[in-house]
Every structure is written in structure tokens, then in C-alpha cells.
Amino acid sequence: MLLLVGLGNPGPRYAGNRHNVGFMALDRIQDRRRFPGWRARRNAETTEASLADDKVLLLKPQTYMNESGQAVGEAMRFYKLTPSDVVVIYDELDLPPGKFRMKAGGGHGGHNGLRSINAHIGEGYRRLRIGIGHPGHKDAVVPYVLKDFAKADLDWLDPLLDAIADHADLLVAGKDSSFANKVHLATGDSGDAKTEKKKPASSAKEPDQDGARPSPAPGPADKAESGPFAALGKLIGRTPGRD
């Protein structure tokens, strides 16, 4: 079985946000590959079907971005899976809009959805990074990721999501290079279709999503934080104004 996870924030208010492109990708797979309807299970919305002669569970955590690992860990333990049986789809500030990359293993790169998943299951899962671009300054990241895609973005977003769904069987089969090539061809993207391998320990120097260096994993004090920025912290996986 493969656990295919999309990251985002739950509820219609956030459905069109750039931060929810992982949810969008899973919705497109569910629709185009004719998975059953979504149902609530173990802090997530899930649906299950077969692709590439293997069972696939689509999972959208309903715990907000910075606690995504809770639902992923629960599903992995229930189905007795390993991190290598997990693929996570998420938004990437460090890639231009419309670009994507496959990556196996590695750190969280400042994305606290990944930070939470790493804390619950380790780093040995595969990732599909969908570029949303960077607003240009770290202070603009919060409103940028929590804003809906512009109408002009649909010119690249819809074809990309369609291609991901149409070739999801290659993703399930672990043929990441073939998957990347097919999606590049389908979208007319002439970019490099190579997949990324796990980086060595020096990957700790990867820039944070907001342009700063990654901060340590949150401790009990972070979890207990409250105040006017607490809700935003849940949505984007960080507390605005903090490193």
C-alpha cells in the first residue's frame, strides 16, 4: 500500500490558498482516477482505491498545517507502513510557479508541515514539491501563502494538477523519473525532470521558507503558545515574527 498525502489547511475558507496546493492535487487525483468520496477518519479525510496494481490511500490531514504529522503517523501505524511507503505533496516557495520536483528524503526546508511529519515518522519518505514562487520578502510570506491563487495561475495550475493525476500510477509504482518526465511533457515544461536525492547532513543549512535559516523543532512552549498570531501559526506552520 502507498500512503499519498496532500498538505493544506482544512475548511472552505482556505481551499483556494497557495498553501493548499497539496490538497488540490489529491482532489484532482480522486476525481480523475475515480476514487470513492472522501470520508473522515483518524484526523484526516481519506479515500482508497487501486493504482498500478497497488492499494493507494489518499490522505488530507485535518489538523492544520503545523500538526500534519499526527494524521500521517496514525495512518502509517494503522496500516503497518514504513516511511518509504509515503509520498507527500506540498507547496514550495523556492520553486517558480508551475515547476515541480520529486525528492526522496531530506530535511523540512522550513516547511512546518514537513517538520511535523519528520517528527512523527522520520525523513525517509518521498516528496512532490509544487512551486508557488516567493513573494520576494520574508515579511510577505504569510499573506502570500494564505491567499488564493490568482486567475492567471490557473493557466499553469490546472494542466499541472491534471498531469499529476493522469500519471499518478507511475508515482505509486515508485518510478519517479518516469513520472516527472511524463508530467513535464504533458505540461510543456522543458525544465529539468531529474529527481532529487536525499541530501547529506549539511542539508541543515537549507533556507527556511521565509528566507531565514530553519529554526529548531518546536518544543512544549511552542505548542502552548497563544495570542493574536496563534491561528496563523497553525495555518502556515510558524508564528509570524519569530525565527
DRENDO-1510 file (C-alpha; in Angstrom, 1 decimal, always signed):
<recs>
REC; n; res; u; v; w
REC; 1; MET; +0.0; +0.0; +0.0 .
REC; 2; LEU; +1.1; +3.6; -0.7 .
REC; 3; LEU; +0.0; +6.5; +1.5 .
REC; 4; LEU; -0.3; +9.6; -0.7 .
REC; 5; VAL; -0.5; +12.7; +1.5 .
REC; 6; GLY; -1.5; +16.2; +0.4 .
REC; 7; LEU; -0.8; +19.1; +2.7 .
REC; 8; GLY; -3.1; +22.1; +3.4 .
REC; 9; ASN; -5.5; +23.6; +5.9 .
REC; 10; PRO; -9.0; +22.3; +6.4 .
REC; 11; GLY; -12.2; +24.1; +5.5 .
REC; 12; PRO; -13.6; +26.0; +2.5 .
REC; 13; ARG; -12.0; +29.3; +3.7 .
REC; 14; TYR; -8.6; +28.0; +2.8 .
REC; 15; ALA; -9.5; +25.7; -0.1 .
REC; 16; GLY; -8.1; +28.0; -2.8 .
REC; 17; ASN; -4.9; +29.1; -0.9 .
REC; 18; ARG; -1.5; +28.6; -2.4 .
REC; 19; HIS; -0.7; +26.7; +0.8 .
REC; 20; ASN; -3.4; +24.2; -0.1 .
REC; 21; VAL; -2.0; +23.0; -3.4 .
REC; 22; GLY; -1.3; +19.6; -1.8 .
REC; 23; PHE; -5.0; +19.2; -1.1 .
REC; 24; MET; -5.8; +20.4; -4.6 .
REC; 25; ALA; -3.5; +17.7; -6.1 .
REC; 26; LEU; -5.2; +14.9; -4.1 .
REC; 27; ASP; -8.7; +16.2; -5.1 .
REC; 28; ARG; -7.7; +16.1; -8.7 .
REC; 29; ILE; -6.4; +12.5; -8.3 .
REC; 30; GLN; -9.5; +11.5; -6.5 .
REC; 31; ASP; -11.7; +12.9; -9.3 .
REC; 32; ARG; -9.7; +11.9; -12.4 .
REC; 33; ARG; -8.8; +8.4; -11.2 .
REC; 34; ARG; -12.3; +7.8; -9.8 .
REC; 35; PHE; -11.6; +7.2; -6.2 .
REC; 36; PRO; -14.6; +6.9; -3.8 .
REC; 37; GLY; -15.8; +10.0; -2.0 .
REC; 38; TRP; -13.8; +11.4; +0.9 .
REC; 39; ARG; -14.6; +10.3; +4.5 .
REC; 40; ALA; -13.4; +11.4; +7.8 .
REC; 41; ARG; -11.0; +9.0; +9.6 .
REC; 42; ARG; -8.2; +9.4; +12.2 .
REC; 43; ASN; -7.9; +13.2; +12.0 .
REC; 44; ALA; -7.9; +13.2; +8.2 .
REC; 45; GLU; -10.1; +12.9; +5.1 .
REC; 46; THR; -9.3; +9.7; +3.2 .
REC; 47; THR; -10.3; +7.7; +0.2 .
REC; 48; GLU; -8.8; +4.4; -1.0 .
REC; 49; ALA; -8.6; +2.7; -4.4 .
REC; 50; SER; -6.1; +0.8; -6.5 .
REC; 51; LEU; -3.5; +2.2; -8.9 .
REC; 52; ALA; -0.6; +0.4; -10.6 .
REC; 53; ASP; -1.8; -2.9; -9.1 .
REC; 54; ASP; -1.3; -1.5; -5.6 .
REC; 55; LYS; -3.7; -0.1; -2.9 .
REC; 56; VAL; -3.4; +3.7; -2.5 .
REC; 57; LEU; -4.8; +5.7; +0.4 .
REC; 58; LEU; -5.2; +9.4; -0.3 .
REC; 59; LEU; -5.0; +11.4; +2.9 .
REC; 60; LYS; -5.6; +15.1; +3.7 .
REC; 61; PRO; -4.8; +15.9; +7.3 .
REC; 62; GLN; -7.5; +17.9; +9.1 .
REC; 63; THR; -5.2; +19.1; +11.9 .
REC; 64; TYR; -3.9; +22.3; +10.3 .
REC; 65; MET; -0.5; +22.6; +8.7 .
REC; 66; ASN; +1.8; +22.5; +11.7 .
REC; 67; GLU; +0.3; +19.3; +13.1 .
REC; 68; SER; +0.1; +17.4; +9.8 .
REC; 69; GLY; +2.3; +14.6; +11.1 .
REC; 70; GLN; -0.2; +13.5; +13.6 .
REC; 71; ALA; -2.6; +12.2; +10.9 .
REC; 72; VAL; +0.2; +10.8; +8.8 .
REC; 73; GLY; +1.7; +8.9; +11.7 .
REC; 74; GLU; -1.7; +7.4; +12.8 .
REC; 75; ALA; -2.4; +6.2; +9.3 .
REC; 76; MET; +1.1; +4.7; +8.9 .
REC; 77; ARG; +0.8; +2.8; +12.1 .
REC; 78; PHE; -2.7; +1.6; +11.4 .
REC; 79; TYR; -1.7; +0.1; +8.0 .
REC; 80; LYS; +1.7; -1.0; +9.3 .
REC; 81; LEU; +3.6; +1.0; +6.7 .
REC; 82; THR; +7.1; +2.4; +6.6 .
REC; 83; PRO; +8.3; +5.9; +5.6 .
REC; 84; SER; +9.2; +4.5; +2.2 .
REC; 85; ASP; +5.5; +3.8; +1.6 .
REC; 86; VAL; +4.6; +7.5; +2.0 .
REC; 87; VAL; +4.6; +10.3; -0.6 .
REC; 88; VAL; +3.8; +13.9; +0.5 .
REC; 89; ILE; +2.6; +16.6; -1.9 .
REC; 90; TYR; +3.1; +20.2; -0.8 .
REC; 91; ASP; +3.7; +23.8; -1.8 .
REC; 92; GLU; +7.3; +25.0; -2.3 .
REC; 93; LEU; +8.3; +28.7; -2.1 .
REC; 94; ASP; +11.7; +28.0; -3.5 .
REC; 95; LEU; +10.4; +26.8; -6.9 .
REC; 96; PRO; +8.9; +29.1; -9.6 .
REC; 97; PRO; +5.2; +28.8; -10.1 .
REC; 98; GLY; +4.3; +25.8; -12.2 .
REC; 99; LYS; +7.6; +24.0; -11.6 .
REC; 100; PHE; +7.8; +20.8; -9.6 .
REC; 101; ARG; +10.4; +18.4; -8.3 .
REC; 102; MET; +10.5; +15.0; -6.9 .
REC; 103; LYS; +12.7; +14.4; -3.8 .
REC; 104; ALA; +13.4; +11.4; -1.7 .
REC; 105; GLY; +14.2; +12.0; +2.0 .
REC; 106; GLY; +15.8; +15.1; +3.5 .
REC; 107; GLY; +15.0; +17.9; +5.9 .
REC; 108; HIS; +11.9; +20.1; +6.1 .
REC; 109; GLY; +13.4; +23.1; +4.4 .
REC; 110; GLY; +11.5; +25.4; +6.7 .
REC; 111; HIS; +8.1; +23.9; +5.8 .
REC; 112; ASN; +6.5; +23.1; +9.1 .
REC; 113; GLY; +4.0; +20.6; +7.6 .
REC; 114; LEU; +7.1; +18.6; +6.8 .
REC; 115; ARG; +8.7; +19.4; +10.1 .
REC; 116; SER; +5.7; +17.8; +11.8 .
REC; 117; ILE; +5.8; +14.8; +9.6 .
REC; 118; ASN; +9.5; +14.3; +10.1 .
REC; 119; ALA; +8.9; +14.4; +13.9 .
REC; 120; HIS; +6.3; +11.7; +13.7 .
REC; 121; ILE; +7.7; +9.3; +11.0 .
REC; 122; GLY; +11.2; +10.3; +10.2 .
REC; 123; GLU; +12.6; +11.7; +7.0 .
REC; 124; GLY; +12.7; +8.7; +4.7 .
REC; 125; TYR; +9.5; +9.5; +2.7 .
REC; 126; ARG; +9.2; +10.8; -0.9 .
REC; 127; ARG; +8.1; +14.3; -1.7 .
REC; 128; LEU; +6.4; +16.0; -4.6 .
REC; 129; ARG; +7.2; +19.7; -4.4 .
REC; 130; ILE; +4.9; +22.1; -6.3 .
REC; 131; GLY; +6.4; +25.5; -6.9 .
REC; 132; ILE; +4.3; +28.5; -5.9 .
REC; 133; GLY; +7.1; +31.1; -6.2 .
REC; 134; HIS; +8.2; +33.5; -3.5 .
REC; 135; PRO; +6.7; +36.9; -2.8 .
REC; 136; GLY; +10.2; +38.5; -2.6 .
REC; 137; HIS; +10.5; +39.3; +1.1 .
REC; 138; LYS; +10.1; +37.1; +4.1 .
REC; 139; ASP; +7.6; +39.5; +5.7 .
REC; 140; ALA; +5.2; +38.9; +2.8 .
REC; 141; VAL; +5.2; +35.1; +3.0 .
REC; 142; VAL; +2.3; +34.8; +5.4 .
REC; 143; PRO; -0.3; +36.7; +3.4 .
REC; 144; TYR; +1.1; +35.3; +0.2 .
REC; 145; VAL; +0.7; +31.6; +1.0 .
REC; 146; LEU; -2.7; +32.2; +2.7 .
REC; 147; LYS; -4.0; +34.0; -0.4 .
REC; 148; ASP; -5.9; +32.2; -3.2 .
REC; 149; PHE; -4.1; +31.5; -6.5 .
REC; 150; ALA; -4.7; +34.3; -9.0 .
REC; 151; LYS; -6.8; +33.7; -12.0 .
REC; 152; ALA; -3.7; +33.9; -14.2 .
REC; 153; ASP; -2.2; +31.0; -12.2 .
REC; 154; LEU; -4.9; +28.7; -13.4 .
REC; 155; ASP; -3.1; +28.6; -16.8 .
REC; 156; TRP; -0.3; +26.5; -15.3 .
REC; 157; LEU; -2.0; +25.1; -12.2 .
REC; 158; ASP; -4.9; +23.2; -13.9 .
REC; 159; PRO; -2.7; +21.4; -16.5 .
REC; 160; LEU; -0.1; +20.6; -13.8 .
REC; 161; LEU; -2.7; +19.1; -11.5 .
REC; 162; ASP; -4.3; +17.1; -14.4 .
REC; 163; ALA; -0.9; +15.7; -15.4 .
REC; 164; ILE; -0.1; +14.7; -11.8 .
REC; 165; ALA; -3.4; +12.9; -11.6 .
REC; 166; ASP; -3.1; +11.3; -15.0 .
REC; 167; HIS; +0.3; +9.8; -14.3 .
REC; 168; ALA; -0.2; +9.0; -10.6 .
REC; 169; ASP; +0.2; +5.3; -11.4 .
REC; 170; LEU; +3.9; +6.0; -12.0 .
REC; 171; LEU; +4.2; +7.8; -8.7 .
REC; 172; VAL; +2.6; +4.8; -7.0 .
REC; 173; ALA; +4.9; +2.4; -8.7 .
REC; 174; GLY; +8.0; +4.3; -7.5 .
REC; 175; LYS; +9.0; +5.4; -11.0 .
REC; 176; ASP; +9.7; +9.0; -10.0 .
REC; 177; SER; +11.9; +9.8; -13.1 .
REC; 178; SER; +9.3; +8.5; -15.5 .
REC; 179; PHE; +6.5; +10.3; -13.6 .
REC; 180; ALA; +8.5; +13.6; -13.8 .
REC; 181; ASN; +9.2; +13.2; -17.5 .
REC; 182; LYS; +5.6; +12.4; -18.3 .
REC; 183; VAL; +4.3; +15.4; -16.3 .
REC; 184; HIS; +6.9; +17.7; -17.9 .
REC; 185; LEU; +5.8; +16.6; -21.4 .
REC; 186; ALA; +2.1; +16.9; -20.6 .
REC; 187; THR; +2.6; +20.5; -19.3 .
REC; 188; GLY; +5.0; +21.7; -22.0 .
REC; 189; ASP; +7.6; +22.3; -19.3 .
REC; 190; SER; +11.1; +22.0; -20.7 .
REC; 191; GLY; +12.7; +22.2; -17.3 .
REC; 192; ASP; +14.9; +19.6; -15.7 .
REC; 193; ALA; +13.0; +16.4; -15.0 .
REC; 194; LYS; +15.6; +14.9; -12.7 .
REC; 195; THR; +14.5; +13.8; -9.3 .
REC; 196; GLU; +16.4; +15.0; -6.2 .
REC; 197; LYS; +18.1; +12.5; -3.9 .
REC; 198; LYS; +18.4; +12.8; -0.1 .
REC; 199; LYS; +20.9; +15.5; +0.8 .
REC; 200; PRO; +23.8; +14.8; +3.3 .
REC; 201; ALA; +23.8; +16.1; +6.8 .
REC; 202; SER; +24.7; +19.6; +5.5 .
REC; 203; SER; +21.1; +20.0; +4.4 .
REC; 204; ALA; +20.5; +21.5; +7.8 .
REC; 205; LYS; +21.7; +24.7; +6.1 .
REC; 206; GLU; +18.8; +24.8; +3.7 .
REC; 207; PRO; +17.0; +28.2; +3.8 .
REC; 208; ASP; +13.8; +28.4; +5.7 .
REC; 209; GLN; +10.5; +29.1; +3.8 .
REC; 210; ASP; +10.6; +32.7; +4.8 .
REC; 211; GLY; +14.2; +33.2; +3.8 .
REC; 212; ALA; +15.7; +32.6; +7.2 .
REC; 213; ARG; +17.6; +29.6; +8.4 .
REC; 214; PRO; +15.5; +26.8; +9.8 .
REC; 215; SER; +14.6; +27.0; +13.4 .
REC; 216; PRO; +14.7; +24.1; +15.8 .
REC; 217; ALA; +11.7; +21.8; +16.0 .
REC; 218; PRO; +9.0; +23.4; +18.3 .
REC; 219; GLY; +9.1; +22.3; +21.9 .
REC; 220; PRO; +6.3; +22.2; +24.5 .
REC; 221; ALA; +6.5; +26.0; +25.0 .
REC; 222; ASP; +5.8; +26.5; +21.2 .
REC; 223; LYS; +2.8; +24.2; +21.4 .
REC; 224; ALA; +1.3; +26.1; +24.3 .
REC; 225; GLU; +1.7; +29.5; +22.6 .
REC; 226; SER; -1.4; +31.6; +22.3 .
REC; 227; GLY; -2.3; +35.2; +21.3 .
REC; 228; PRO; -3.3; +37.0; +18.2 .
REC; 229; PHE; -0.9; +35.2; +16.0 .
REC; 230; ALA; -1.6; +31.6; +17.2 .
REC; 231; ALA; -4.2; +30.9; +14.5 .
REC; 232; LEU; -1.8; +32.0; +11.7 .
REC; 233; GLY; +0.8; +29.8; +13.3 .
REC; 234; LYS; -1.4; +26.8; +12.9 .
REC; 235; LEU; -2.2; +27.6; +9.3 .
REC; 236; ILE; +1.3; +28.2; +8.0 .
REC; 237; GLY; +3.2; +26.1; +10.5 .
REC; 238; ARG; +5.1; +29.0; +12.1 .
REC; 239; THR; +4.3; +32.0; +14.3 .
REC; 240; PRO; +4.7; +35.3; +12.4 .
REC; 241; GLY; +7.5; +37.4; +13.6 .
REC; 242; ARG; +9.5; +34.5; +15.0 .
REC; 243; ASP; +12.6; +32.9; +13.6 .
</recs>
